[in-house]
Amino acid sequence: MKAFRVPKDIVFGWGSLDYLKQLDGSKAFIVSDKTMDKVGIVNKVKDYLQEAGLETQTFVDVEPDPSRETVAAGVKLMQAFSPDWIISLGGGSSMDAAKAMWVFYEYPDISWEKAFAETPKLRNKARFIAIATTSGTGSEVTCAAVITNRNANPAVKDVIASNEITPDIAITDPELAASMPPRVTAATGMDVLTHAIESYTSIAATEIDRALAIRAIQMVFRSLPKAYADGRNQIAREDMHTASLMAGMAFTNSFLGIVHSLAHQLGSQFKVPHGDANSLMLPYVIKFNSIAVADKYMEIANALNLKFDSEKDAVNKLIEAILQLQKDIGQPQTIQGIGIGEKEFNTKLNDLAQSAINDICVFCNPRVPSLQDMKDLYIKAFNGDL
């Protein structure tokens, strides 16, 4: 038996934030970050909710790669406020933090270990709305939340993966992403591409997942350079926002692979933005995985109208196309190219590889890696050895 699970309602397109005006409820707790607060989007959401008759409270202290401490701080306020709606507003970090807060709001005595192992039934106290402001993570439709344990040595990212934390309602209004600077557009766009490619090649992927993933891949190649070059290009912005949504729908059902396993550790130990880390590792992992799924990469290359004369050539052409896309949008292509020195890298290499091999995303990768494979992939990505 197979299943395909996404939020009950997915509202998308220009102006879809207006949906909040028709929300039924009494209290809404908004989880976001200082940037969304500063640019006025938090207030816009509050105004719509108040128009619907809901009392609101906000928590805008979510940081990139949110920590357990941030989750605890939000839960404390949430417990005092007793909302019946939790609303996450932002990119992946805000959504991850809000999903984790939801778990601890409903189960104050649950341990982190229990939350990661088996999330209990939610929706006893509140339901959940996710509003995407970046065209990248797809977290508005996913069953995952990544939380950083900064007390571990080294710091490590852990994942809550449960259908219980899939939002009830997802809102993806491209107008909210229209003000993203080119740098963020590039990084989040490469996150979308990574989600879609890893979903397509996952050992758990179904044809439904692959249908969404392959279309998202085409849309990224078509529209990411345009959105990067001109943030006011509405067609490109909507394409990228929708591609992010579709890739999220795919990977929340198919799960991901070791691009994410490797990228999570670059984020936790070197503070590399998640989209940049995924973009960096993607070509090297494609090369590694091609032993197992060259046929799938050939299907992707064919969907992109790349010219090739064999499966092996298709893999190479796909990697070349990704590298060219990275160049077109100013993405770094090596670990040392993002400013990490060789000495620091070598010092942390063993910890990086060990944490990566223990990451949950390893399990659906199409080729089973060893610890040495993970080290080798980091080394190749450091030097640019394809």
C-alpha positions in Angstrom: 0.0 0.0 0.0 1.2 3.5 -0.9 0.0 6.9 0.3 0.3 10.5 -0.8 -0.2 13.0 2.0 -0.3 16.8 1.8 -2.2 19.5 3.7 -6.0 19.4 3.4 -6.0 22.8 1.8 -3.3 24.3 -0.4 -4.0 27.9 -1.4 -1.7 29.4 -4.0 -1.3 32.2 -6.5 -1.0 36.0 -6.3 -3.1 37.5 -3.5 -3.8 34.1 -1.8 -2.9 35.5 1.6 -6.4 37.0 1.6 -7.5 33.5 2.5 -6.8 34.4 6.2 -9.7 36.8 6.2 -12.1 33.8 6.2 -10.4 31.8 8.9 -12.6 30.5 11.7 -11.1 30.5 15.2 -10.5 32.6 18.3 -6.7 32.9 18.8 -3.8 32.7 16.4 -0.1 32.5 17.4 2.2 33.7 14.7 5.8 32.3 14.5 8.2 34.3 12.3 11.5 36.1 12.2 12.6 39.7 12.6 13.0 40.3 8.9 9.4 39.4 8.2 8.4 41.7 11.1 10.6 44.5 9.9 9.2 44.5 6.3 5.6 44.5 7.6 4.5 41.1 6.5 3.8 40.0 10.1 1.5 43.0 10.6 -0.2 42.2 7.3 -1.0 38.7 8.5 -2.2 40.1 11.9 -4.5 42.5 10.1 -6.1 39.8 8.1 -6.5 37.6 11.1 -8.0 40.4 13.2 -10.4 41.1 10.3 -11.5 37.4 10.6 -12.1 38.0 14.3 -9.1 36.3 15.8 -6.9 37.6 18.6 -3.2 37.3 17.8 0.1 37.0 19.4 3.5 37.0 17.7 6.9 35.3 18.2 9.5 36.8 15.8 12.7 35.5 17.3 13.3 32.5 15.0 16.9 32.4 13.8 18.4 30.5 10.8 18.7 26.9 11.7 16.4 27.2 14.8 17.6 25.8 18.0 15.9 23.8 20.8 16.1 26.9 23.0 14.2 29.0 20.4 11.5 26.3 20.3 11.3 26.3 24.1 10.9 30.1 24.2 8.1 30.0 21.7 6.3 27.2 23.5 6.4 29.2 26.8 4.5 32.1 25.2 2.2 29.7 23.4 1.2 27.9 26.6 0.2 31.2 28.2 -1.7 32.4 25.1 -3.6 29.1 24.4 -4.1 29.5 20.6 -6.3 27.3 18.5 -4.3 28.2 15.4 -0.6 28.2 15.0 0.6 30.1 12.0 4.2 29.9 10.6 5.3 32.7 8.4 8.6 32.7 6.6 11.0 30.3 5.1 12.0 26.9 6.3 13.4 28.0 9.7 10.2 29.7 10.8 8.2 26.7 9.7 10.5 24.2 11.3 10.5 26.1 14.6 6.7 26.5 14.6 6.1 22.8 13.8 8.3 21.8 16.8 6.6 24.3 19.0 3.3 22.8 18.0 4.4 19.4 19.3 5.6 20.7 22.7 2.5 23.0 23.0 0.3 20.0 22.8 2.6 17.7 24.9 4.5 19.9 27.3 6.2 16.9 29.0 7.4 15.1 25.9 11.2 14.7 25.5 13.1 15.7 22.4 14.1 12.1 21.9 10.4 11.0 21.9 9.4 13.8 19.6 12.1 12.7 17.1 11.3 9.0 17.4 7.5 9.0 17.3 5.4 12.2 17.3 2.1 11.7 19.1 -1.3 12.7 17.7 -1.7 16.5 17.4 -4.7 18.8 16.8 -6.0 18.4 20.3 -5.3 22.1 21.1 -4.5 23.7 17.7 -4.4 23.4 14.0 -1.6 24.7 11.8 -1.2 27.1 8.9 2.1 27.5 7.0 2.7 30.6 4.9 5.7 30.5 2.6 7.6 33.7 2.0 10.6 32.1 0.1 10.5 30.0 -3.0 12.7 27.3 -1.6 12.0 24.9 1.3 8.5 23.6 0.5 8.1 23.3 4.2 4.5 24.6 4.0 3.5 21.1 2.7 5.9 18.8 4.4 6.0 16.4 7.4 9.4 17.5 8.5 11.0 19.9 10.9 14.8 20.4 11.3 16.0 21.6 14.7 19.6 22.3 15.7 21.0 21.0 19.0 23.6 23.6 19.7 24.5 21.9 23.0 25.9 18.9 21.3 29.6 19.0 20.4 29.7 19.4 17.5 26.3 21.0 16.9 23.9 18.7 15.1 20.7 19.0 13.2 17.9 16.6 14.2 14.7 15.9 12.2 11.1 15.5 13.4 9.5 13.5 10.6 5.9 12.7 11.1 2.6 13.1 9.2 1.3 14.7 12.4 3.2 17.9 11.7 2.1 18.3 8.1 0.2 21.6 8.1 -3.5 21.7 7.8 -3.4 24.6 5.4 -0.6 25.8 3.2 -0.6 29.3 1.6 1.9 30.1 -1.1 1.5 33.7 -2.3 4.3 34.7 -4.7 3.7 38.3 -3.8 5.4 37.6 -0.4 8.6 36.4 -2.2 8.7 39.3 -4.7 11.0 41.3 -2.4 13.6 38.6 -2.0 17.1 39.8 -3.0 18.9 38.0 -5.8 21.2 36.2 -3.4 18.3 34.6 -1.5 16.4 33.9 -4.7 19.4 32.0 -5.9 20.0 29.9 -2.8 16.3 29.1 -2.2 15.9 28.2 -5.9 18.7 25.7 -5.7 17.0 24.2 -2.7 13.9 23.6 -4.8 16.0 21.9 -7.5 17.7 19.7 -4.9 14.3 18.7 -3.4 13.0 17.8 -6.8 16.0 15.8 -8.0 16.3 13.9 -4.7 12.6 13.2 -4.7 12.8 11.9 -8.2 15.6 9.4 -7.4 14.4 8.4 -3.9 13.9 4.7 -3.4 10.5 5.5 -1.9 9.3 7.7 -4.8 6.0 6.9 -6.6 5.0 8.0 -10.0 2.9 10.7 -8.4 6.0 12.0 -6.6 8.0 11.9 -9.8 5.4 13.7 -11.8 5.5 16.6 -9.5 9.3 16.5 -9.2 10.1 16.4 -12.9 7.8 19.4 -13.5 9.4 21.3 -10.7 12.8 20.7 -12.2 11.7 22.0 -15.5 10.2 25.1 -13.9 13.4 25.9 -12.0 15.6 25.7 -15.1 13.1 27.9 -16.9 12.5 30.5 -14.3 15.2 30.7 -11.7 17.6 32.7 -13.8 14.8 35.1 -14.7 13.7 35.6 -11.1 17.3 36.1 -10.1 17.9 38.7 -12.8 14.7 40.6 -12.3 12.9 40.1 -9.0 9.9 42.0 -10.4 9.3 39.3 -13.1 5.9 38.1 -11.9 5.7 35.1 -14.2 9.1 33.8 -13.0 8.3 34.5 -9.3 5.1 32.6 -9.5 6.8 29.7 -11.4 9.4 29.5 -8.6 6.9 29.7 -5.8 4.8 27.0 -7.4 7.8 24.8 -8.2 8.8 25.0 -4.5 5.3 23.9 -3.5 5.3 21.0 -6.0 8.8 19.8 -5.0 7.7 20.0 -1.3 4.6 17.9 -2.1 6.9 15.4 -3.8 9.6 15.0 -1.2 7.4 14.9 1.8 6.1 11.7 0.4 9.2 10.3 -1.3 11.7 11.7 1.2 15.2 12.9 0.3 18.8 11.7 0.0 22.3 12.3 1.0 22.6 15.8 -0.6 20.5 16.8 2.4 22.4 14.6 4.8 25.7 16.3 3.8 24.2 19.8 3.6 22.6 19.6 7.1 26.1 19.2 8.6 27.6 22.1 6.6 24.8 24.2 8.0 25.1 23.1 11.6 28.9 23.2 11.8 29.9 26.0 9.4 26.6 28.0 9.3 26.3 27.6 5.5 22.8 28.6 4.4 20.8 25.5 3.6 20.1 26.3 0.0 23.8 27.1 -0.6 24.8 23.8 1.0 22.4 21.8 -1.0 23.5 23.5 -4.2 27.1 22.8 -3.4 26.7 19.1 -2.8 24.2 18.3 -5.5 26.6 17.7 -8.5 28.9 15.5 -6.4 26.1 13.4 -5.1 24.6 13.0 -8.6 28.0 11.6 -9.7 28.1 9.3 -6.7 24.5 8.1 -7.1 24.7 7.6 -10.9 26.0 4.1 -10.4 22.5 3.2 -9.1 20.1 5.5 -10.9 21.7 6.7 -14.2 18.4 5.9 -15.9 16.6 8.3 -13.6 19.1 11.1 -14.3 18.8 10.3 -18.0 15.0 10.9 -17.7 15.7 14.3 -16.0 18.2 15.2 -18.7 15.6 14.3 -21.4 12.9 16.4 -19.7 15.4 19.3 -19.9 16.0 18.7 -23.6 19.7 18.1 -23.0 21.5 16.3 -25.8 23.3 13.1 -24.9 24.2 9.7 -26.5 24.3 7.4 -23.5 23.2 7.1 -19.8 26.6 8.1 -18.7 26.7 11.0 -21.0 23.2 12.1 -19.8 24.5 12.1 -16.2 27.5 14.3 -17.3 25.2 16.6 -19.3 22.9 17.0 -16.3 25.8 17.9 -14.0 27.1 20.4 -16.6 23.6 22.0 -16.8 23.5 22.3 -13.0 27.0 23.8 -12.9 26.0 26.3 -15.6 22.8 27.2 -13.7 24.9 27.8 -10.6 27.2 30.1 -12.5 24.3 32.0 -14.0 22.9 32.8 -10.5 26.2 33.4 -8.7 26.2 30.2 -6.6 29.5 28.9 -5.1 30.6 25.6 -6.5 33.2 24.4 -3.9 33.3 24.4 -0.1 36.5 26.4 -0.1 34.8 28.8 -2.4 32.4 29.8 0.4 35.3 30.8 2.6 36.0 27.7 4.7 39.7 27.1 5.1 41.4 23.8 4.6 42.7 23.5 8.1 39.2 24.2 9.6 37.6 21.8 7.1 40.1 19.0 7.8 39.6 19.4 11.6 35.9 18.9 11.3 35.8 16.4 8.4 35.4 13.3 10.6 32.6 14.9 12.6 30.9 16.1 9.4 30.9 12.6 7.9 29.8 10.9 11.0 26.9 13.2 11.5 26.0 12.9 7.8 25.9 9.1 7.8 23.6 9.2 10.8 21.2 11.7 9.2 17.7 10.5 8.5 17.8 11.4 4.8 20.4 8.6 4.2 17.7 6.0 4.3 16.0 6.8 1.0 19.1 7.6 -1.0 19.3 5.3 -4.1 22.9 4.2 -3.3 23.9 3.2 0.2 26.9 5.2 1.3 29.7 4.3 3.7 31.3 6.6 6.2 34.3 6.8 3.9 32.0 7.7 1.0 30.7 10.7 3.0 34.2 11.8 3.7 35.1 11.5 0.0 32.1 13.5 -1.1 33.0 16.3 1.3 36.6 16.3 0.0 35.5 16.3 -3.6 33.2 19.2 -2.9 35.9 21.1 -1.0 38.3 20.8 -4.0 35.8 20.9 -6.8 36.8 17.4 -8.0 34.1 16.2 -10.3 
